[in-house]
Amino acid sequence: AKRLARTLLERYGERIRARLEAGKAAGEVSAALDIDAAVTLFVGTLQGLIMQSMLAGELARIRRDAPRVFAIYLAGIRSAT
């Protein structure tokens, strides 16, 4: 189970990395963005939302909180131009 989870997270991280690199190349993401850190932050944020939702026993919590959390993430990585 650990190996499967690790593999899934690695693949998901690779997809996020590719999207961020494309965004950087298109000028949509800050040129100064540390992509490794941005990938770690995104995956960690998603894991945190899942954990909070599971602990609360309220899976709908993810749908409620994710858009607001993602908006903050985007504000931090977007290009100023």
N, CA, C and O of each residue as an XYZ file, in Angstrom:
324
protein
N       0.822     -1.194      0.000
C       0.000      0.000      0.000
C       0.867      1.260      0.000
O       0.558      2.245     -0.670
N       1.967      1.203      0.774
C       2.870      2.363      0.822
C       3.481      2.635     -0.539
O       3.563      3.779     -0.986
N       3.908      1.567     -1.187
C       4.548      1.709     -2.498
C       3.560      2.279     -3.511
O       3.918      3.146     -4.309
N       2.332      1.801     -3.483
C       1.306      2.300     -4.399
C       1.034      3.782     -4.152
O       0.946      4.569     -5.094
N       0.902      4.153     -2.893
C       0.661      5.561     -2.554
C       1.826      6.427     -3.010
O       1.620      7.509     -3.558
N       3.048      5.956     -2.786
C       4.233      6.714     -3.199
C       4.251      6.886     -4.714
O       4.532      7.973     -5.217
N       3.952      5.807     -5.439
C       3.934      5.866     -6.904
C       2.873      6.841     -7.404
O       3.131      7.635     -8.309
N       1.688      6.780     -6.819
C       0.616      7.698     -7.221
C       0.999      9.148     -6.958
O       0.757     10.017     -7.795
N       1.596      9.411     -5.799
C       2.013     10.780     -5.472
C       3.115     11.266     -6.406
O       3.123     12.429     -6.811
N       4.050     10.372     -6.748
C       5.124     10.755     -7.667
C       4.560     11.103     -9.040
O       4.948     12.106     -9.640
N       3.651     10.280     -9.532
C       3.051     10.544    -10.849
C       2.238     11.832    -10.834
O       2.293     12.623    -11.776
N       1.492     12.033     -9.770
C       0.699     13.253     -9.651
C       1.622     14.466     -9.591
O       1.355     15.489    -10.221
N       2.705     14.348     -8.830
C       3.685     15.422     -8.738
C       4.302     15.746    -10.091
O       4.539     16.911    -10.409
N       4.560     14.714    -10.884
C       5.119     14.919    -12.221
C       4.137     15.684    -13.112
O       4.539     16.545    -13.895
N       2.858     15.363    -12.985
C       1.842     16.072    -13.775
C       1.750     17.537    -13.359
O       1.642     18.423    -14.207
N       1.792     17.785    -12.065
C       1.748     19.162    -11.561
C       2.984     19.919    -12.034
O       2.893     21.068    -12.465
N       4.144     19.259    -11.950
C       5.399     19.877    -12.395
C       5.305     20.284    -13.865
O       5.685     21.398    -14.225
N       4.809     19.400    -14.701
C       4.692     19.694    -16.135
C       3.771     20.887    -16.373
O       4.062     21.743    -17.208
N       2.664     20.942    -15.642
C       1.730     22.070    -15.792
C       2.375     23.376    -15.349
O       2.206     24.410    -15.996
N       3.115     23.327    -14.245
C       3.774     24.541    -13.752
C       4.868     25.004    -14.713
O       5.017     26.202    -14.954
N       5.631     24.062    -15.258
C       6.674     24.427    -16.222
C       6.059     25.046    -17.473
O       6.592     26.016    -18.012
N       4.939     24.488    -17.937
C       4.246     25.056    -19.101
C       3.725     26.451    -18.772
O       3.809     27.359    -19.598
N       3.194     26.618    -17.578
C       2.710     27.931    -17.151
C       3.831     28.946    -17.057
O       3.651     30.118    -17.389
N       4.982     28.493    -16.604
C       6.146     29.377    -16.507
C       6.584     29.805    -17.911
O       6.863     30.980    -18.151
N       6.641     28.848    -18.828
C       7.047     29.140    -20.205
C       6.070     30.095    -20.888
O       6.473     30.902    -21.726
N       4.795     30.007    -20.533
C       3.765     30.866    -21.134
C       3.633     32.209    -20.426
O       2.850     33.061    -20.847
N       4.397     32.399    -19.351
C       4.332     33.655    -18.617
C       3.140     33.755    -17.676
O       2.855     34.829    -17.147
N       2.443     32.644    -17.465
C       1.278     32.637    -16.573
C       1.680     32.456    -15.116
O       0.951     32.839    -14.201
N       2.844     31.871    -14.921
C       3.375     31.595    -13.590
C       4.640     32.427    -13.423
O       5.384     32.628    -14.383
N       4.881     32.902    -12.234
C       6.050     33.730    -11.960
C       7.335     33.061    -12.441
O       7.551     31.874    -12.198
N       8.180     33.824    -13.119
C       9.461     33.311    -13.590
C      10.362     32.913    -12.428
O      11.248     32.074    -12.592
N      10.147     33.501    -11.265
C      10.965     33.210    -10.085
C      10.448     32.009     -9.294
O      11.032     31.648     -8.272
N       9.360     31.388     -9.751
C       8.749     30.290     -9.003
C       9.708     29.119     -8.829
O      10.318     28.659     -9.794
N       9.838     28.646     -7.608
C      10.580     27.423     -7.297
C       9.609     26.273     -7.553
O       8.742     25.990     -6.726
N       9.755     25.623     -8.681
C       8.793     24.605     -9.085
C       8.778     23.427     -8.122
O       7.707     22.905     -7.811
N       9.940     22.996     -7.642
C       9.966     21.889     -6.679
C       9.138     22.227     -5.446
O       8.346     21.409     -4.979
N       9.321     23.425     -4.928
C       8.576     23.847     -3.739
C       7.087     23.975     -4.049
O       6.251     23.626     -3.215
N       6.748     24.469     -5.234
C       5.341     24.631     -5.609
C       4.643     23.277     -5.738
O       3.480     23.138     -5.359
N       5.350     22.282     -6.271
C       4.791     20.929     -6.370
C       4.568     20.358     -4.974
O       3.506     19.805     -4.685
N       5.573     20.493     -4.108
C       5.461     19.994     -2.738
C       4.302     20.663     -2.013
O       3.536     19.999     -1.315
N       4.174     21.970     -2.178
C       3.092     22.706     -1.527
C       1.728     22.244     -2.032
O       0.805     22.054     -1.241
N       1.598     22.063     -3.338
C       0.318     21.644     -3.903
C      -0.085     20.266     -3.395
O      -1.209     20.075     -2.930
N       0.831     19.305     -3.484
C       0.535     17.937     -3.044
C       0.254     17.915     -1.542
O      -0.675     17.242     -1.094
N       1.045     18.639     -0.771
C       0.828     18.696      0.676
C      -0.500     19.329      1.040
O      -1.163     18.898      1.983
N      -0.886     20.345      0.298
C      -2.173     20.997      0.537
C      -3.316     20.030      0.255
O      -4.276     19.947      1.021
N      -3.204     19.311     -0.838
C      -4.227     18.325     -1.181
C      -4.315     17.240     -0.107
O      -5.409     16.854      0.304
N      -3.167     16.758      0.340
C      -3.159     15.747      1.404
C      -3.792     16.297      2.679
O      -4.534     15.590      3.361
N      -3.507     17.536      2.995
C      -4.081     18.157      4.186
C      -5.590     18.279      4.096
O      -6.295     18.021      5.072
N      -6.092     18.673      2.928
C      -7.542     18.770      2.738
C      -8.209     17.402      2.898
O      -9.270     17.281      3.511
N      -7.576     16.389      2.343
C      -8.116     15.031      2.457
C      -8.123     14.582      3.911
O      -9.123     14.050      4.394
N      -7.016     14.794      4.608
C      -6.913     14.377      6.006
C      -7.945     15.098      6.878
O      -8.609     14.468      7.701
N      -8.079     16.401      6.702
C      -9.060     17.163      7.487
C     -10.471     16.656      7.237
O     -11.275     16.533      8.161
N     -10.757     16.369      5.987
C     -12.079     15.886      5.625
C     -12.350     14.514      6.243
O     -13.445     14.259      6.743
N     -11.355     13.640      6.206
C     -11.511     12.307      6.789
C     -11.660     12.381      8.303
O     -12.511     11.700      8.874
N     -10.845     13.197      8.954
C     -10.922     13.317     10.408
C     -12.256     13.897     10.859
O     -12.784     13.521     11.906
N     -12.790     14.802     10.072
C     -14.080     15.407     10.407
C     -15.246     14.483     10.040
O     -16.386     14.722     10.438
N     -14.945     13.423      9.273
C     -16.005     12.531      8.825
C     -16.969     13.217      7.876
O     -18.152     12.883      7.813
N     -16.442     14.177      7.146
C     -17.279     15.017      6.285
C     -16.570     15.203      4.943
O     -15.858     16.187      4.745
N     -16.767     14.257      4.027
C     -16.068     14.312      2.749
C     -16.453     15.525      1.913
O     -15.664     15.973      1.081
N     -17.639     16.057      2.117
C     -18.068     17.252      1.380
C     -17.214     18.465      1.733
O     -17.224     19.467      1.017
N     -16.488     18.373      2.818
C     -15.634     19.479      3.258
C     -14.588     19.829      2.202
O     -14.245     20.999      2.031
N     -14.084     18.827      1.498
C     -13.082     19.073      0.450
C     -13.673     19.987     -0.622
O     -13.040     20.961     -1.030
N     -14.871     19.677     -1.070
C     -15.510     20.498     -2.108
C     -15.748     21.917     -1.634
O     -15.695     22.858     -2.426
N     -16.006     22.073     -0.364
C     -16.248     23.405      0.191
C     -14.944     24.194      0.307
O     -14.895     25.373     -0.044
N     -13.895     23.545      0.796
C     -12.656     24.249      1.108
C     -11.668     24.356     -0.057
O     -10.917     25.328     -0.145
N     -11.664     23.363     -0.948
C     -10.654     23.320     -2.010
C     -10.623     24.567     -2.896
O      -9.532     25.069     -3.164
N     -11.749     25.090     -3.362
C     -11.676     26.277     -4.224
C     -11.025     27.479     -3.538
O     -10.259     28.211     -4.166
N     -11.323     27.683     -2.269
C     -10.737     28.822     -1.542
C      -9.236     28.616     -1.335
O      -8.446     29.547     -1.483
N      -8.861     27.400     -0.995
C      -7.449     27.093     -0.779
C      -6.682     27.208     -2.099
O      -5.577     27.750     -2.133
N      -7.272     26.698     -3.184
C      -6.618     26.758     -4.485
C      -6.450     28.198     -4.956
O      -5.445     28.523     -5.588
N      -7.401     29.052     -4.665
C      -7.297     30.470     -5.036
C      -6.085     31.116     -4.368
O      -5.387     31.921     -4.985
N      -5.840     30.766     -3.117
C      -4.666     31.300     -2.411
C      -3.390     30.768     -3.054
O      -2.431     31.518     -3.240
N      -3.370     29.489     -3.393
C      -2.211     28.880     -4.049
C      -1.920     29.593     -5.371
O      -0.780     29.968     -5.646
N      -2.961     29.776     -6.185
C      -2.781     30.450     -7.477
C      -2.262     31.873     -7.312
O      -1.404     32.317     -8.075
N      -2.779     32.581     -6.326
C      -2.324     33.955     -6.091
C      -0.833     33.987     -5.779
O      -0.148     34.955     -6.109
N      -0.339     32.949     -5.156
C       1.072     32.901     -4.796
C       2.003     32.542     -5.936
O       3.187     32.875     -5.884
N       1.501     31.867     -6.975
C       2.388     31.419     -8.049
C       2.206     32.191     -9.351
O       3.052     32.104    -10.241
N       1.129     32.936     -9.472
C       0.862     33.647    -10.730
C       1.903     34.714    -11.014
O       2.518     35.285    -10.113
N       2.071     34.957    -12.302
C       2.940     36.036    -12.753
C       2.271     37.367    -12.446
O       1.049     37.487    -12.530
N       3.060     38.352    -12.094
C       2.524     39.678    -11.763
C       2.029     40.413    -13.006
O       1.287     41.389    -12.893
N       2.431     39.956    -14.183
C       2.030     40.638    -15.421
C       0.826     40.021    -16.051
O       0.371     40.484    -17.096
